[in-house]
Amino acid sequence: MRRLILAPLGLTTLALAGCAAKPTPPVIETRVERVNVPVAVACVDPKDVPAAPPRVGDQLTGDAAHDIGPIAVSNLRLRAAFDKAVALLQGCAAP
């Protein structure tokens, strides 16, 4: 009967002895990796962007014969600015 009582105590002692060991700290590894990431790049220099043509609304009088002149000039300026903007943007567009 004495052996039966000591046997469980011996197992308990061995089980607790396993918990007494200090755990090893985690290994921290430092490394540098290169990752290529696409970055947006301006394809047009901001100084090359055409300025907005002047507005002609204040020059209009309501007289069709008079208003056709400022409207025609404004139309030519707008077309020139648009053509320049299209030329700039074509260089940015994918082929």
N, C-alpha and C positions, 0 to 999 in steps of 0.2 A: 504494500500500500504506500509505503514511503517513496518508492520509485515512481509511482504514478503521480504523486504530488510534485516531485522534483522535475519530472520530465516536462510538464507544461511551463514551469518557471524557466527552465533552460531554453526552451523555444522562444519564450517572450524576451529573454535577455538577448538572444541572437537577433531577433527581429528589431529590437530597439537599437542594437549596436549598428545596424545598417543605416539607421536614420541619423546617427551621430556624425557621419562623414560630411564634410563641408562641400556644398555643390560648387562645381567649377564655374567661374564667371563666363558669360557668353563672350565669344570671340568677335571683336569689332574689326571689320576689314575696311580700310579706306582705299579707294581706287578712283582714278580719273578716267572717264570714258568720253570719247568724242562722238557727238550726235549731230548729224547734219540736219538743219532745220531750214526750210525755205523762208526767206525774209522778203517782204514786199519792198521793192525799190522803185522810186519814181522814174518813169521812163521819159518824162518831159520836164525840162527845166522850167520852173515857174515864171522866169522872166520872158520865156518864149510864148507864153499863153497870150493870145490877143486880148486887148482891152475891149470892153463893151463900147460900141459906138454911141455917140451922144443921142439922147432922145429928142424927137422933134415935135412932141405933142404940144408944147407951148407955142410953136410956130404956126400951128394950124388955125385957120380963121373960120372954117365952115364953107368957104368958097372953093368949089371943086377945081376951078381953073387955077387958083392960087396954090391950093394944097397939093396939087400933083407934083410940083417941083420939090418941096422938102421931103415928100414921101418917096419920090424916086431916088433922091440922094441917100436917104436913110436905107432904102432897099439895097443900093449898091454897097454901102458900107457894111450892112449886115451880111450880105453874100461874101464879101471879101474876108470878113472875120470868120465866117463859117468855113470857107475854103481853107483858111490858114489852120483852123482848129482840126479839120479833117486830116490835113497833111501831117500835123503833129501826131495825131492819134493813130494813123496808119502805121507809124513806126513802132507803136506799142502793141498792136494787135498781133496775135499769133498767126503764123502763116498757114 
